[in-house]
Amino acid sequence: MAASDHGLPVRFGVSTLERWLHKARREKRDPVGVLRRKIRTDVGAQESLTLAVREALRAQYAGHMSWSVALHHMNLRALAEQRPELGCVPSYSTIRRFLKAQGLFKRRRLSARRTAGVERAEARLMQREVRSYEAEHVGALWHFDAHHCSLKVMTPRGGWVQPVLFGVIDDRSRLLCHLQWYLDAENMRDVAHGLMQALLRRGLPRAVLSDNGSAMCAAEITEAFARLSILHDTTLSFSPYMNGKIETLWTAVEGQLLAMLESVADLDLEFLNEATQAWLSSAITAPSTVKQARHRSPAGRRARMCCGRAGRRGAALDLRAHRAAHPTAQRRHRGHRCAPLRSAERVRHLDRVLVRYARWDLSQVHLVDEHSGQVSARLYPLDKAANANGIRRPLEPVATRGAAGSGASRRARDRIAPLLENLMAKQRATGLPPRIYPKLHDPIMNMKEKTP
């Protein structure tokens, strides 16, 4: 008596045992392997699925990957009624086994919109595998993103607003570099404000990663990263899993921080930021998705980042770094400049100048050299009320700035043109008089004119 695969007792006849014994004796190389169960010759063949049905099922899956197996089966039966050449449609279990064997699983659509970006993202997921990654050292990569709060705060005007949380974390150590709530929706001004605080607290990273939002990819943000020598990478379109480390942070914020504030009746932005900073000091790292050894844990890396010099700390970090350079045309009216900003006089001859400013702060506008990128001068807005007094300062020459009154310039103005001077010299060298009849001097006529 022996036990079957299911653990139940089973009996074998004497003739079966004799057949197995003779079969094992005849096999010299592997007497035990010859007694194993044979593999069916039609395993995985699914002969009930004809070639036409397979092609129709693959085409149906390519157009509707989000359908369930039951929905595929029902639509395949309806298609067979319209196309008799498909023949008999097999059962649901056969369809399920075929889709599973071919790796045609149900896939959720990335977006309801059928745009080119969605199609590329879905094709990439079909053709490329998704793997987890981690930066090699602390400060090599930062993640920053924004999250809409599930709670509402009361504004000074007496309204209720859903605040937005801006966060920055380090990829290697999961250190929370900065967290802060803002009343407005995601905008470039709040992103620049939060990024600057993270840079002042933790130094300069090598690279940063964000999504493709308009606030994250604004010119003020990207050009600031370029001036600070920080590589700015963005996630692929419709691929939020690439920035999954900071997405995990929002789960901790909702499950821990906001859960402790759900009973506060008059929650305002100031109190929410104060509570967030207190929670940040205790939960200074984002939850890790991978269990690691103790000496390689995010806590140990965080200690090295907080105690050592992790990242490149700027010696003179400019708080006005988040400014974009815009080519601006100096509009002219009847030959005179008519620009919204009072430009430097030495560049009044240029049709276009490169100015650097932040769109939310026009009080700091600077003229930038288009070749070197250095600030040349500060520009001020036109004061039309002050210009109404009629007082105007003289313009300096563009080419000879500061040397308009020199002796060389005066001598150049007193002399005739070189071409005319050469022509007159040639005329005099011939010895001939000019080809004109000069008016004769008549002293009598002059005396008559002088007589009263």
Long-range contacts (C-beta under 8 A, 24 or more apart in sequence): 44-101, 46-90, 46-94, 46-97, 46-98, 46-101, 48-90, 48-94, 49-90, 49-94, 49-98, 50-86, 50-87, 52-85, 52-86, 52-87, 53-80, 53-86, 53-87, 53-89, 53-90, 54-98, 56-83, 56-86, 57-95, 57-98, 57-99, 58-102, 58-104, 61-99, 61-104, 65-104, 65-106, 65-107, 65-109, 65-122, 66-106, 66-107, 66-108, 66-109, 67-106, 68-106, 69-95, 69-96, 69-99, 69-106, 72-99, 110-238, 111-238, 117-237, 117-238, 118-237, 118-238, 120-237, 121-236, 121-237, 121-238, 121-239, 122-238, 124-236, 124-239, 130-241, 132-289, 132-290, 134-171, 134-172, 135-171, 135-172, 136-172, 137-172, 138-170, 138-172, 138-173, 138-175, 138-301, 138-304, 138-305, 138-310, 138-311, 139-170, 139-172, 139-202, 139-203, 139-205, 139-206, 139-305, 139-310, 139-311, 139-312, 140-171, 140-172, 140-205, 140-206, 140-207, 141-170, 141-171, 141-172, 141-205, 141-206, 141-207, 141-208, 141-209, 142-168, 142-169, 142-170, 142-171, 142-177, 142-198, 142-205, 142-207, 142-208, 142-209, 143-168, 143-169, 143-171, 143-208, 143-209, 143-210, 143-243, 143-245, 143-246, 144-168, 144-169, 144-191, 144-194, 144-195, 144-198, 144-208, 144-209, 144-210, 144-216, 144-246, 145-210, 145-211, 145-216, 145-243, 145-246, 145-247, 146-186, 146-190, 146-191, 146-213, 146-215, 147-250, 147-253, 149-181, 149-258, 150-254, 150-258, 151-258, 151-261, 151-262, 151-267, 152-267, 153-181, 153-183, 153-267, 153-268, 153-269, 153-272, 154-266, 154-267, 154-268, 155-183, 155-268, 155-269, 163-269, 163-272, 164-190, 165-250, 165-253, 165-276, 166-190, 166-191, 166-194, 167-194, 167-246, 167-249, 167-250, 168-194, 168-195, 168-198, 169-245, 169-246, 169-249, 169-286, 170-202, 170-205, 170-305, 171-209, 171-245, 172-298, 172-301, 173-285, 173-298, 173-301, 173-302, 173-304, 173-305, 174-245, 174-285, 174-286, 174-287, 174-288, 174-298, 174-301, 174-302, 175-202, 175-284, 175-285, 175-298, 175-301, 175-302, 175-305, 175-306, 176-249, 176-280, 176-283, 176-284, 176-285, 176-286, 177-201, 177-202, 178-202, 179-253, 179-276, 179-277, 179-280, 180-273, 180-276, 181-269, 181-272, 181-273, 181-276, 182-269, 183-269, 186-213, 186-215, 186-216, 187-215, 187-360, 188-214, 188-215, 188-218, 188-220, 188-221, 188-322, 188-359, 188-360, 189-358, 189-360, 190-215, 191-215, 191-216, 191-218, 191-221, 192-220, 192-221, 192-224, 192-322, 192-358, 195-221, 195-224, 195-322, 196-319, 196-321, 196-322, 199-228, 199-314, 199-317, 200-317, 202-305, 202-310, 202-311, 203-309, 203-310, 203-311, 203-312, 203-313, 203-314, 204-228, 204-229, 204-230, 204-311, 204-312, 204-313, 204-314, 204-317, 205-230, 205-311, 205-312, 206-230, 206-231, 206-311, 206-312, 207-231, 207-232, 207-233, 208-232, 208-233, 209-233, 209-234, 209-235, 209-242, 209-243, 210-234, 210-235, 210-243, 211-235, 211-240, 211-243, 212-237, 218-324, 219-324, 219-325, 219-326, 220-322, 220-323, 220-324, 220-358, 220-359, 221-322, 223-323, 223-324, 223-325, 224-321, 224-322, 224-323, 227-321, 227-373, 228-314, 228-317, 228-321, 229-312, 244-289, 245-286, 245-289, 246-286, 248-286, 248-287, 248-289, 249-286, 249-287, 251-287, 252-283, 252-286, 252-287, 256-283, 320-358, 320-364, 322-358, 323-356, 323-357, 323-358, 323-364, 323-366, 324-356, 324-357, 324-358, 324-359, 325-354, 325-355, 325-356, 325-368, 325-373, 326-354, 326-355, 326-356, 326-357, 327-352, 327-353, 327-354, 328-352, 328-353, 328-354, 328-355, 339-382, 340-381, 340-382, 341-365, 341-379, 341-380, 341-381, 341-382, 342-379, 342-380, 342-381, 342-382, 343-367, 343-379, 344-376, 344-377, 344-379, 345-395, 345-396, 346-396, 346-398, 346-401, 347-376, 348-395, 348-398, 349-398, 355-379
